[in-house]
Amino acid sequence: MTDDVVRRVFQSVDSFDPGEFVRLLAEDATLVFGNAEPMAGREAIAAGLRAFFSTIGGLRHRIVRNWQVDADIIAETEVTYRRLDGKDVSVVAVSIWRTRDDGLIADYRIFVDLAPVYLVQGSGETASTGAVQNIET
């Protein structure tokens, strides 16, 4: 069952449609992306995802493995981001979420280093897109 749930969550993220993802969330859910400030509520999370998605051309997750401990699901993924310059960059990410008894996600946390996604080619510097800051609301 956990595999199906994890697959469904990442398919919704990979749809690049924040509205589809937030339908998996409780109305008062929180989402924390990296070290950004937490977002609370479906509307804030959808707005944050729209802002983040505007800085990339797309993404897809390959599930490496996942675990379930009580109401918590932990998923290790390889995420391939399509940069705005058309190049693909893959990074490792871990997502942890807690589900309620009704199956909706109450708390979602993403741990990933996005620096390679925003790396300016040949410079070793990252573009100042403010990607993580953009997902704050």
C-alpha positions as CSV (number, residue, x, y, z in Angstrom):
1,M,0.0,0.0,0.0
2,T,2.8,2.4,0.8
3,D,4.3,2.1,-2.7
4,D,1.0,3.1,-4.2
5,V,0.6,6.1,-1.9
6,V,4.2,7.3,-2.6
7,R,3.7,6.8,-6.4
8,R,0.5,8.8,-6.3
9,V,2.1,11.7,-4.3
10,F,5.0,12.0,-6.7
11,Q,2.8,11.7,-9.8
12,S,0.8,14.6,-8.5
13,V,4.0,16.7,-7.9
14,D,5.4,15.7,-11.4
15,S,2.1,16.9,-13.0
16,F,3.5,20.4,-12.4
17,D,0.0,21.4,-11.2
18,P,0.0,22.7,-7.7
19,G,-3.8,22.3,-7.5
20,E,-3.5,18.5,-8.1
21,F,-0.9,18.2,-5.3
22,V,-2.7,20.2,-2.7
23,R,-5.8,18.0,-3.1
24,L,-3.7,15.4,-1.3
25,L,-3.3,17.7,1.7
26,A,-5.4,18.5,4.7
27,E,-6.9,22.0,4.6
28,D,-4.5,23.1,7.4
29,A,-1.4,21.2,6.2
30,T,2.1,22.5,6.5
31,L,4.9,22.2,3.9
32,V,8.6,22.9,4.6
33,F,10.9,23.0,1.6
34,G,14.6,22.8,2.6
35,N,15.4,25.6,5.1
36,A,12.6,27.9,3.9
37,E,9.9,29.1,6.2
38,P,7.0,26.7,6.6
39,M,3.9,27.2,4.4
40,A,0.6,26.6,6.1
41,G,-2.7,25.8,4.4
42,R,-3.6,24.6,0.9
43,E,-3.7,28.1,-0.7
44,A,-0.3,29.1,0.7
45,I,1.2,25.8,-0.4
46,A,-0.2,26.1,-3.9
47,A,1.0,29.7,-4.2
48,G,4.5,28.6,-3.1
49,L,4.6,25.7,-5.5
50,R,3.5,28.0,-8.4
51,A,6.3,30.4,-7.5
52,F,8.9,27.5,-7.4
53,F,7.6,26.0,-10.6
54,S,8.1,29.3,-12.4
55,T,11.8,28.9,-11.8
56,I,12.1,25.5,-13.5
57,G,10.9,23.9,-16.7
58,G,9.6,20.7,-15.1
59,L,10.5,17.8,-12.9
60,R,10.2,14.1,-12.4
61,H,10.8,11.8,-9.5
62,R,12.3,8.4,-9.5
63,I,11.5,6.6,-6.3
64,V,14.5,4.9,-4.9
65,R,12.9,3.5,-1.7
66,N,10.4,4.3,0.9
67,W,9.4,3.4,4.4
68,Q,6.3,3.8,6.5
69,V,6.5,4.2,10.3
70,D,3.0,4.6,11.8
71,A,1.6,7.7,10.1
72,D,4.9,8.8,8.6
73,I,6.1,8.1,5.2
74,I,9.8,8.6,4.2
75,A,10.7,8.6,0.5
76,E,14.2,8.8,-1.0
77,T,14.0,10.0,-4.6
78,E,16.2,11.0,-7.5
79,V,14.6,14.2,-8.9
80,T,15.4,15.3,-12.4
81,Y,14.7,19.0,-12.8
82,R,14.4,20.6,-16.2
83,R,16.2,23.9,-16.0
84,L,14.9,27.0,-17.8
85,D,17.8,26.7,-20.2
86,G,16.5,23.2,-21.2
87,K,19.2,21.2,-19.5
88,D,18.3,18.4,-17.0
89,V,19.9,18.1,-13.6
90,S,19.3,15.2,-11.2
91,V,19.6,15.4,-7.4
92,V,18.8,13.2,-4.5
93,A,15.9,14.2,-2.2
94,V,14.2,12.9,0.8
95,S,10.6,13.7,1.5
96,I,8.8,12.9,4.8
97,W,5.1,13.3,5.3
98,R,2.6,12.5,8.0
99,T,-0.9,11.4,7.1
100,R,-4.1,11.7,9.1
101,D,-6.5,8.9,9.6
102,D,-8.5,10.1,6.5
103,G,-5.4,9.6,4.3
104,L,-4.8,13.4,3.8
105,I,-1.2,14.7,4.4
106,A,-1.0,17.0,7.4
107,D,2.8,17.8,7.4
108,Y,5.2,17.5,4.4
109,R,8.9,18.1,4.5
110,I,11.4,18.1,1.6
111,F,15.1,17.8,2.0
112,V,17.1,18.6,-1.1
113,D,20.0,20.7,-2.3
114,L,18.8,22.7,-5.3
115,A,22.2,24.5,-6.0
116,P,22.9,22.3,-9.0
117,V,19.5,23.2,-10.5
118,Y,20.4,26.9,-10.5
119,L,24.1,26.6,-11.2
120,V,25.2,29.1,-13.9
121,Q,27.1,27.0,-16.5
122,G,30.8,27.4,-16.3
123,S,30.9,29.8,-13.4
124,G,30.5,27.6,-10.3
125,E,28.0,30.3,-9.1
126,T,24.3,29.8,-8.6
127,A,21.8,32.1,-10.3
128,S,20.1,34.5,-8.0
129,T,16.6,33.3,-8.7
130,G,15.7,33.1,-5.0
131,A,14.1,29.8,-5.8
132,V,13.8,28.6,-2.2
133,Q,12.8,32.0,-1.0
134,N,10.2,32.2,-3.8
135,I,8.3,29.3,-2.4
136,E,7.7,31.2,0.8
137,T,4.4,33.0,1.0
